[in-house]
Amino acid sequence: MTQISTEPTAETTIACKLIGRKFRQRKDAITHELFRHTEEITELADGFAFRFPAFEPWAARILTFIAEERQCCPFFRFELVVEPDDGPVVLRLRGSETVQAFVLSELGIAYHGGSIEP
């Protein structure tokens, strides 16, 4: 069985492909339209887990976010968990300690031990 590595390699560049005004607009949209609705943040060894309210409309919004982020930030590993019985939706942004630092600094998310301030 072949094992697939999910860790960024030494060649992985941790930088958003968007710059200037496009980056600022994307950052504002992400923080104000998505992450401000986060109910809880859990710090992971290699990223963060963001818990959102029950399924609608968050799963669709998170999938749109993932599709867009893959284009500008290909170094993220995305995990989406939809809990049963109309439970919460969890987005995990993972990659490395460097990715974790990137989330905090570049996406404008101020993490305060379980809560955020966009």
Buried (B, 14 or more C-beta within 10 A) or exposed (E): EEEEEEEBEEEBEBEBEBEEEEBEEBBEEBBEEBBEBBBEBEEEEBBBBBBBBEBEEBBEBBBEBBEEBEEBBEBBBBBBEBEEEEEBBBBBBBBBEEBBEBBBEBBBBEBEEEEBEB
